[in-house]
Structures are given as C-alpha cells and as structure tokens.
C-alpha cells in the first residue's frame, strides 16, 4: 500500500503579514504565525469563501482590521 500524500490549494486569512486566523467552533482569533504551534488554522476552499466566512465569523467588535487572503498549499503526508 502506498503512503498517504495529499496536497491541495487552500486559502487563509492573514493580518498585517504577521498573524493568521485560527480556531474552531466559533472560537476564532488571530495568532502570531511564529507562535502557531498546534493551533487549528482556519482554511477555506476559495478566496471568495474565505472573505465571506471571515466577515461572517468575526465578531461585532470588528474594527476594520487590515487583512488579506493568502493562497497556501495544505499537505497531509503519512510518516
């Protein structure tokens, strides 16, 4: 049996080129990329879905933060 290797295009939300949008079950927050550790990174299937979901997910305290959508390659590789 061949080892599992999956690579696919995804989109993430990045703020000020240093924080990435993370979380699950509506418990979202921006976390410094350099401190990401095992945090669940919120990924999306398309740029349009990323923008829509972010605007819907971010709470009412949204303060016009600067963010951008970044295309990334998500990898799942069996070890």
Secondary structure, 3 states (H helix, E strand, C coil): CCCCEEEEEEEEEEECCCEEEEEECCEEEEEEHHHCCCCCECCECCHHHHHHHHHHHCCCCCCCCCEEEEEEEEEEECC
